Amino acid sequence: MSGPNILLVGNGRPHHVGACFQRALRELDHPYRFVDEAALTPEPPGAWIRRSVGRVPGVLSLVRQVFVRAVMATVATFRPDVVLVVKGGFLTPRVLSAIRRSKAILVNYATDDPFNPRVSTPEIRASIPLYDVYVTTRKATVDDLIHAGAREVVWIPFAYDPTLHFPESPRDAQEATAFRSDVAFIGGGDEERASVFAELAGRNHADLRLYGGYWKRYRSLRPFARGLPMNSSAPAPANVSWNAASVRSRGARINRSSAATHQRFSSVVGRFRMRDSA
């Protein structure tokens, strides 16, 4: 392996950006560790579990503490040159300040708008000045990030991951019929999106298909919700497994993919690493 040591912190479920970055790091042959936050973000329909558990005093706080300990233990043992955080919803400013003392370059890849209260938190916004590089997928947030104290803002659009996203012909007429529609949308059921599709379905009687999470929470859109159209055998990530007793490395078989945009992102990280060493 060659290149800087990279600690990746994100969601390791195969269809999340954290797992996409992990596949790209393997493709680029970077030495890395991955701390998976998936246990803190149950997927629908399992999200109700998190809400229920959250009502028990201290439970989510304890789970988060164990996660943070896993991150800090990996920082201490792996000594990363770069810590790449996807969104960063579970790392407080205090934790990020502790990571900064390790001299690692902190990079945030913001999958959501940090100024949108529906998908962000005050802690995420307070953390903006602590990252050396803040990567946004939205040009509209660049000026806001600078005004919020971001040290360096880089715009990189979302990309597709060829492991997950590729054209596929239907196996038979039945499958072709199941996926046929007037309009298909792939993405999460955000409120602003829901209002648009509710109007589309109601006024135009469109044959609509909505793929992604959270669409079933809108009564009028439940008939069109199709969940996540993924093969259940999608490769699982290799990650740092964490629990109250230990932090250990765990391997898994990963398909190789050519993630060009992630390669470009790695070049950005490398550029800041070289700047810091100069």
Stockholm file with secondary structure:
# STOCKHOLM 1.0

chainA/1-278         MSGPNILLVGNGRPHHVGACFQRALRELDHPYRFVDEAALTPEPPGAWIRRSVGRVPGVLSLVRQVFVRAVMATVATFRPDVVLVVKGGFLTPRVLSAIRRSKAILVNYATDDPFNPRVSTPEIRASIPLYDVYVTTRKATVDDLIHAGAREVVWIPFAYDPTLHFPESPRDAQEATAFRSDVAFIGGGDEERASVFAELAGRNHADLRLYGGYWKRYRSLRPFARGLPMNSSAPAPANVSWNAASVRSRGARINRSSAATHQRFSSVVGRFRMRDSA
#=GR chainA/1-278 SS CCSCCEEEEECCSTTSHHHHHHHHHHHHTCCEEEEECGGGSCCTTTHHHHHHHHTSTTHHHHHHHHHHHHHHHHHHHHCCSEEEEESCTTCCHHHHHHHHTTTCEEEEEESSCTTCTTTCCHHHHHHGGGCSEEEESCGGGHHHHHHTTCSCEEECCCCCCTTTCCCCCCSSHHHHHHHCCSEEEESCCCHHHHHHHHHHHHHHCCCEEEESSSGGGSGGGGGGBCCCCCCTTCCCCCEEEECSSCEEEECCCCCCCCCHHHHHHHHHHHHHHHHHHC
#=GC SS_cons         CCSCCEEEEECCSTTSHHHHHHHHHHHHTCCEEEEECGGGSCCTTTHHHHHHHHTSTTHHHHHHHHHHHHHHHHHHHHCCSEEEEESCTTCCHHHHHHHHTTTCEEEEEESSCTTCTTTCCHHHHHHGGGCSEEEESCGGGHHHHHHTTCSCEEECCCCCCTTTCCCCCCSSHHHHHHHCCSEEEESCCCHHHHHHHHHHHHHHCCCEEEESSSGGGSGGGGGGBCCCCCCTTCCCCCEEEECSSCEEEECCCCCCCCCHHHHHHHHHHHHHHHHHHC
//
